Amino acid sequence: MEHPVKEIRNVVRHLTQGTPGEQHDAVYRYFAPGATFEHPFCRVPSFTDVRLPGVGSFDSRALIVAVLKWYRILSPKIELEVESSVFDQRTNLLYIKVHQIFSIWFIPFHRSDVRLVTVLHLAPSTPSTADDGTTDAHANSSPLPSPQPHAAQEKLHAVQEGVEPSYASVASGEASAQGTHSRTGSSASSAPTSVSKPTRYHITKQEDLYQMNELLKFVSMAPGAAICAAFQMFATLFCLAGAVLLGPVTKAVWPATSGTGKSTLAGMGGKN
């Protein structure tokens, strides 16, 4: 992915609603070798280059494909919508809020209307081949591109700082090679100048996070979620009763604090 927020809806659609072939291709295109997968009901650890007789070499992505295919078999018709997505560039985390309706075909009247938050851990990499999508054609067997040489890293840094135009700006005609200056301030030479390619992100870890009542909808549907909600309300009322009954005790044990954050005991000690 070059633009995680813009592309994630299409990625999720291929992973969850695509054909078995689309699911396989999407996992090997967007997930990094050795990627991990965490869900309340299953977990895929990280491993690479495992060899089995008669099977060949594979990594953890093969198990992720199996999980997604079984997910699709259980619920052939999945209604899913990405309600929002936020990308934290500082930590390379993509947060996705998802609404899905999951129905197990062999259980009569089963319908799990749930919401969850998926956290994707992304790893940036710079493609080393053409930008026409050919890089992804070899994702099934090739590891992620190795770290770029020092000169390429400097080039990418210059583009990010705005000293040199990005690939997107050159393609759209917003920048011309004749008006481009190097990092030292000298004019661009007549020789063609290579342009840094956009950064691509691969998924190294996927975490699916559910509230307890949402999780229970998978196994007990609406009645289980209602029971969980009733228990949560009971716990809230218990907290209220405890705070009211033991409030005087806490006031006696813990000194009150003033608006400045200093305790009354500390103020009394200062006066002495």
C-alpha positions as CSV (number, residue, x, y, z in Angstrom):
1,M,0.0,0.0,0.0
2,E,1.3,3.4,-0.9
3,H,-1.7,5.3,0.7
4,P,-2.9,3.1,3.6
5,V,-6.0,5.2,4.5
6,K,-7.2,5.4,0.9
7,E,-6.4,1.8,0.0
8,I,-7.4,-0.1,3.1
9,R,-11.1,-0.4,2.2
10,N,-10.2,-2.2,-1.0
11,V,-7.6,-4.4,0.8
12,V,-10.2,-5.4,3.5
13,R,-12.7,-6.2,0.8
14,H,-10.3,-8.6,-1.0
15,L,-9.2,-10.3,2.3
16,T,-12.7,-10.9,3.7
17,Q,-15.1,-10.9,0.7
18,G,-13.0,-12.0,-2.2
19,T,-12.7,-15.4,-3.8
20,P,-10.1,-17.9,-2.5
21,G,-7.7,-16.7,-5.2
22,E,-8.2,-13.1,-4.4
23,Q,-7.7,-13.8,-0.7
24,H,-4.5,-15.6,-1.4
25,D,-3.1,-12.9,-3.7
26,A,-4.1,-10.1,-1.2
27,V,-2.3,-11.8,1.7
28,Y,0.9,-12.3,-0.3
29,R,0.7,-8.8,-1.7
30,Y,0.0,-6.8,1.4
31,F,1.4,-8.9,4.2
32,A,5.1,-9.1,4.9
33,P,6.8,-12.5,5.1
34,G,6.6,-13.7,8.7
35,A,3.5,-11.6,9.5
36,T,1.5,-12.4,12.6
37,F,-2.3,-12.5,13.1
38,E,-4.1,-12.2,16.4
39,H,-7.8,-12.7,16.9
40,P,-9.7,-13.7,20.1
41,F,-10.4,-17.1,18.6
42,C,-7.1,-17.9,16.8
43,R,-3.5,-16.8,16.5
44,V,-0.8,-17.1,13.8
45,P,2.8,-16.7,15.1
46,S,5.6,-15.3,13.1
47,F,7.8,-17.8,11.1
48,T,9.6,-17.9,7.8
49,D,11.1,-20.4,5.5
50,V,9.6,-23.5,7.0
51,R,10.1,-26.6,4.7
52,L,7.9,-29.6,4.7
53,P,8.4,-32.7,2.5
54,G,6.0,-32.6,-0.4
55,V,4.8,-29.1,0.4
56,G,7.9,-27.0,0.0
57,S,8.9,-23.8,1.7
58,F,6.3,-21.4,3.2
59,D,5.9,-18.8,6.0
60,S,3.2,-17.6,8.3
61,R,1.2,-16.0,5.5
62,A,0.1,-19.5,4.5
63,L,-1.7,-19.9,7.8
64,I,-3.2,-16.4,7.5
65,V,-4.6,-17.4,4.1
66,A,-6.1,-20.6,5.7
67,V,-7.7,-18.6,8.5
68,L,-9.3,-16.1,6.1
69,K,-10.5,-18.9,3.8
70,W,-12.2,-20.8,6.7
71,Y,-13.7,-17.5,7.8
72,R,-15.2,-17.2,4.3
73,I,-16.4,-20.8,4.3
74,L,-18.2,-20.3,7.7
75,S,-20.0,-17.2,6.4
76,P,-20.2,-17.2,2.6
77,K,-22.0,-13.9,2.6
78,I,-20.2,-11.4,4.8
79,E,-21.5,-7.9,5.0
80,L,-18.6,-5.7,6.0
81,E,-17.9,-1.9,6.1
82,V,-14.8,0.0,7.1
83,E,-16.4,2.9,9.0
84,S,-13.2,4.9,9.7
85,S,-9.4,4.5,9.4
86,V,-6.6,6.6,10.9
87,F,-2.9,6.2,10.1
88,D,-0.3,7.1,12.8
89,Q,2.8,7.8,10.7
90,R,5.0,8.1,13.8
91,T,4.4,4.5,14.9
92,N,3.3,3.1,11.5
93,L,0.0,1.9,13.0
94,L,-3.2,1.9,11.0
95,Y,-6.4,1.8,13.1
96,I,-9.6,0.6,11.4
97,K,-13.1,0.6,12.8
98,V,-15.1,-2.2,11.1
99,H,-18.8,-3.1,11.2
100,Q,-19.5,-6.6,10.0
101,I,-22.5,-9.0,9.9
102,F,-21.2,-12.6,10.2
103,S,-23.7,-15.5,9.6
104,I,-22.7,-19.1,10.0
105,W,-24.5,-20.9,7.2
106,F,-25.2,-24.2,9.0
107,I,-26.6,-22.6,12.1
108,P,-30.3,-21.5,11.6
109,F,-31.0,-17.8,12.2
110,H,-27.3,-17.2,13.2
111,R,-26.5,-13.5,12.7
112,S,-23.7,-11.7,14.5
113,D,-23.9,-7.9,14.0
114,V,-20.6,-6.8,15.5
115,R,-18.1,-3.9,15.6
116,L,-14.4,-4.2,16.1
117,V,-11.2,-2.2,15.9
118,T,-8.4,-3.7,13.8
119,V,-4.8,-2.5,14.4
120,L,-2.4,-3.1,11.5
121,H,1.3,-2.8,12.2
122,L,2.9,-1.5,8.9
123,A,6.5,-1.6,7.8
124,P,7.6,0.9,5.1
125,S,9.7,-0.2,2.2
126,T,10.7,1.4,-1.2
127,P,10.0,-0.7,-4.3
128,S,13.0,-1.3,-6.5
129,T,11.1,-2.0,-9.7
130,A,8.7,-0.2,-11.9
131,D,5.7,1.5,-10.5
132,D,3.2,-0.3,-12.7
133,G,2.4,-2.9,-10.1
134,T,4.9,-5.5,-11.3
135,T,6.6,-5.5,-7.9
136,D,3.6,-7.2,-6.4
137,A,3.6,-9.9,-8.9
138,H,6.6,-11.5,-7.2
139,A,5.4,-11.0,-3.6
140,N,4.4,-14.6,-3.3
141,S,8.0,-15.8,-3.3
142,S,10.2,-12.8,-2.8
143,P,10.9,-11.2,0.6
144,L,10.6,-7.5,1.2
145,P,13.1,-5.3,-0.5
146,S,16.3,-4.9,1.3
147,P,17.1,-1.5,3.0
148,Q,18.0,1.1,0.4
149,P,21.7,2.2,-0.1
150,H,22.8,5.4,1.6
151,A,22.4,7.5,-1.5
152,A,18.9,6.3,-2.1
153,Q,18.0,7.1,1.5
154,E,19.4,10.6,1.1
155,K,17.3,10.9,-2.1
156,L,14.2,9.9,-0.3
157,H,14.9,12.3,2.6
158,A,15.3,15.1,0.0
159,V,12.0,14.4,-1.5
160,Q,10.3,14.3,1.9
161,E,11.9,17.6,2.9
162,G,10.7,19.2,-0.4
163,V,14.1,19.9,-1.8
164,E,13.4,17.6,-4.8
165,P,10.0,16.8,-6.3
166,S,8.2,13.6,-5.5
167,Y,7.3,10.9,-8.1
168,A,3.6,11.9,-7.8
169,S,4.3,15.6,-8.4
170,V,6.4,14.9,-11.5
171,A,3.8,12.5,-12.9
172,S,1.0,15.1,-12.4
173,G,3.1,17.9,-14.0
174,E,3.3,20.0,-10.8
175,A,7.1,20.0,-10.9
176,S,9.6,20.1,-13.8
177,A,13.0,18.7,-13.9
178,Q,14.4,22.1,-15.2
179,G,13.3,23.9,-12.1
180,T,14.6,21.3,-9.7
181,H,17.6,22.1,-7.5
182,S,19.8,19.7,-5.7
183,R,20.3,19.6,-1.9
184,T,23.4,21.8,-2.2
185,G,21.4,24.5,-4.1
186,S,23.0,24.0,-7.5
187,S,20.8,23.8,-10.7
188,A,19.8,20.5,-12.1
189,S,21.9,19.2,-14.9
190,S,20.7,18.4,-18.4
191,A,21.0,14.7,-17.7
192,P,17.8,12.9,-16.7
193,T,17.4,12.7,-12.9
194,S,16.0,9.7,-11.3
195,V,13.0,10.3,-9.1
196,S,12.5,8.5,-5.8
197,K,9.5,6.1,-5.9
198,P,6.7,6.3,-3.3
199,T,7.0,4.4,-0.1
200,R,5.0,1.3,0.2
201,Y,3.8,-0.3,3.4
202,H,3.4,-4.0,4.2
203,I,1.4,-5.5,7.1
204,T,3.6,-7.2,9.7
205,K,0.9,-7.8,12.3
206,Q,-2.9,-7.7,12.4
207,E,-4.8,-7.4,15.7
208,D,-8.5,-7.8,15.9
209,L,-9.9,-6.2,19.0
210,Y,-13.5,-6.8,20.3
211,Q,-15.5,-5.7,23.2
212,M,-16.6,-8.6,25.3
213,N,-20.3,-8.2,24.4
214,E,-19.4,-8.0,20.7
215,L,-17.3,-11.2,21.0
216,L,-20.2,-13.1,22.6
217,K,-22.4,-12.4,19.6
218,F,-20.3,-14.9,17.6
219,V,-21.2,-17.8,20.0
220,S,-24.5,-16.8,21.6
221,M,-25.7,-14.1,19.3
222,A,-28.0,-11.3,20.8
223,P,-29.0,-13.2,24.0
224,G,-25.4,-13.6,25.1
225,A,-24.6,-10.0,24.3
226,A,-27.7,-8.9,26.4
227,I,-26.6,-11.0,29.4
228,C,-23.1,-9.5,29.1
229,A,-24.5,-6.0,29.0
230,A,-26.7,-6.8,32.1
231,F,-23.6,-8.0,34.0
232,Q,-21.7,-4.9,33.0
233,M,-24.5,-2.7,34.3
234,F,-24.5,-4.7,37.6
235,A,-20.8,-4.2,37.9
236,T,-21.3,-0.4,37.4
237,L,-24.0,-0.3,40.1
238,F,-21.6,-2.3,42.4
239,C,-18.9,0.3,41.8
240,L,-21.4,3.1,42.6
241,A,-22.4,1.4,45.9
242,G,-18.8,0.8,46.9
243,A,-17.9,4.4,46.2
244,V,-20.8,5.8,48.3
245,L,-20.3,3.4,51.2
246,L,-16.5,3.6,51.4
247,G,-16.2,7.3,50.4
248,P,-15.9,8.5,54.0
249,V,-13.1,5.9,54.6
250,T,-11.1,7.1,51.6
251,K,-11.4,10.7,52.7
252,A,-10.0,9.8,56.1
253,V,-7.1,7.7,54.7
254,W,-6.2,9.8,51.7
255,P,-5.8,13.6,52.2
256,A,-7.7,15.9,49.9
257,T,-5.7,17.8,47.3
258,S,-6.0,21.4,46.4
259,G,-6.5,22.9,43.0
260,T,-2.7,23.2,42.6
261,G,-2.2,19.4,43.1
262,K,-0.5,19.8,46.5
263,S,-1.9,17.8,49.4
264,T,-3.2,19.6,52.5
265,L,-0.6,17.7,54.6
266,A,2.1,19.0,52.4
267,G,0.8,22.5,52.8
268,M,0.7,22.1,56.6
269,G,4.3,20.8,56.5
270,G,5.4,23.9,54.5
271,K,3.9,26.2,57.2
272,N,5.9,24.5,59.9
